[in-house]
Amino acid sequence: MRLATVSPAFHHAAKASVLGVLGASLIALAKSGSLPLYVDASLYFPVKLSAVMLLALAFSQLLAALRARRSGSADAGCDCGGHAPPASPLKAFCLYFLFLLPVFLGLISNVSGLSEGEAHQHGAMPAEGKEQHSKILLPK
């Protein structure tokens, strides 16, 4: 019995969804003011820039999905022959879920900042000589 295959347009649409969710989650963190809880202050601009780039890549994958749906070709616009997506729906699901796992974990985990005193009680103080931050992250 042969397993059902997933269309190339679906793979491009799934990639667009994954990239869009990752970009949107970074933008949501930046807009909510929660970005300092996850990223060092010196990396704010590169992280925000990467969010914009992820959304641009999502848009390009969406266009590739539309092109693949129209043409029915897995390599929509590419002739290198090295873009074989997983044929099995289960493998495809596992592949895309792997990239969405950090977003899902971020949604279901309840992370809050601890003061330095509380962090010291839990043994989560940063190493000596490193810049001290006012909050240390630990899951509740």
C-alpha positions in Angstrom: 0.0 0.0 0.0 1.4 3.4 -1.0 1.2 6.3 1.4 -0.6 9.4 0.3 1.7 12.2 -0.9 1.4 15.8 0.0 1.2 18.3 -2.8 4.2 20.7 -3.4 1.8 23.7 -2.9 1.0 22.4 0.6 4.7 22.3 1.4 5.3 25.9 0.3 2.1 27.0 2.2 3.3 25.2 5.3 6.7 26.8 5.1 5.0 30.2 4.7 2.9 29.5 7.8 5.9 28.5 9.9 7.9 31.5 8.8 4.9 33.8 9.4 4.2 32.5 12.8 7.9 32.8 13.9 8.0 36.4 12.5 4.7 37.4 14.1 5.7 36.0 17.5 8.9 38.0 17.5 6.9 41.1 16.5 4.3 40.4 19.2 7.2 40.1 21.8 8.6 43.4 20.7 5.3 45.2 20.7 4.3 43.9 24.1 7.6 44.9 25.7 8.5 41.3 26.6 11.5 41.1 24.3 13.9 42.2 27.1 12.9 39.0 29.0 14.2 36.8 26.1 16.9 38.8 24.3 19.9 40.9 25.4 19.5 44.6 24.8 22.3 44.7 22.3 20.4 42.2 20.1 17.0 44.1 19.9 17.6 45.6 16.5 18.9 42.4 14.9 16.0 40.4 16.3 13.5 42.9 15.1 15.2 42.9 11.7 15.0 39.1 11.6 11.3 39.3 12.3 10.8 41.5 9.3 13.0 39.1 7.2 11.0 36.1 8.3 7.8 37.8 7.2 9.3 38.6 3.8 10.4 35.0 3.4 6.9 33.9 4.4 5.5 36.1 1.7 7.9 34.6 -0.9 6.9 31.1 0.1 3.3 32.0 -0.2 4.0 33.2 -3.8 5.9 29.9 -4.4 2.8 28.0 -3.1 0.6 29.8 -5.6 3.1 29.2 -8.4 3.3 25.5 -7.5 -0.5 25.2 -7.3 -0.8 26.7 -10.7 2.0 24.7 -12.4 1.8 21.5 -10.3 5.6 21.4 -10.1 7.5 20.8 -6.9 10.4 23.0 -8.0 8.2 26.0 -9.0 10.8 28.2 -10.8 13.9 26.2 -9.9 15.6 23.6 -12.1 18.3 22.3 -9.7 16.3 19.2 -8.8 17.3 19.2 -5.1 14.0 20.3 -3.4 12.3 17.0 -2.7 9.9 17.6 0.2 8.9 14.7 2.4 6.5 12.5 0.6 4.8 11.1 3.7 2.2 13.3 5.4 3.5 12.1 8.8 7.1 13.1 7.9 5.9 16.5 6.7 3.9 17.1 9.9 6.9 16.2 12.0 9.2 18.4 10.0 7.0 21.5 10.3 6.0 20.8 13.9 9.7 20.8 14.8 10.0 24.4 13.7 6.8 25.4 15.5 7.7 23.7 18.7 9.5 26.8 20.2 6.5 28.9 19.5 4.1 26.4 21.1 6.3 26.1 24.1 6.4 29.8 24.5 2.7 30.0 24.4 2.0 27.3 27.0 4.9 28.1 29.4 4.3 30.6 32.1 7.5 32.5 32.3 7.9 35.5 34.6 10.8 37.5 35.7 12.3 37.1 39.2 14.0 39.8 41.1 17.7 39.3 41.9 16.8 38.3 45.5 14.4 35.6 44.4 16.8 34.4 41.7 19.6 34.1 44.3 17.3 32.0 46.5 16.7 29.6 43.5 20.4 29.6 42.6 19.9 31.3 39.2 22.3 34.2 39.5 24.5 35.0 36.5 28.2 34.2 36.6 30.5 36.7 38.3 31.9 39.4 36.0 28.9 39.3 33.7 26.5 42.2 33.4 23.8 41.9 36.1 20.2 42.2 34.8 17.4 43.1 37.1 15.3 40.0 36.1 16.3 36.4 35.7 13.9 34.0 33.8 12.6 30.9 35.4 9.4 29.0 34.6 6.8 29.0 37.3 
